[in-house]
Amino acid sequence: MLSERVMMVLLAFALWYTLYPSLETAQTWGFAWMLYTWAVNMGLVFLVAGGLHWFFVHEKRLGPAPALQPSAFNASKS
C-alpha cells in the first residue's frame, strides 16, 4: 500500500502532466498561461474545500452541533 506522501506526489505529477501548461509555454511571460494555472489551482481549491464542506456539513459527519454557550463577558454585565 502506498503512503499518503507517495500518493500526493503521484497526484501532483498526474495533474502537472494533464492540466498544467508545458514548461516551454511557461518560459515566456504571458497572461494566458498564468490565468490558466490560476484557474486550475482555484478549481482544485474549490473541489477540495467543497468536498470537505459537503462531507462534514451536508453528510453530518461531525455529529450534532454543540449548543451555544453564553460568553463570560456577557454573563458578567452589571
Order of alpha helices (4+ residues) and beta strands (2+ residues): alpha-alpha-alpha-alpha
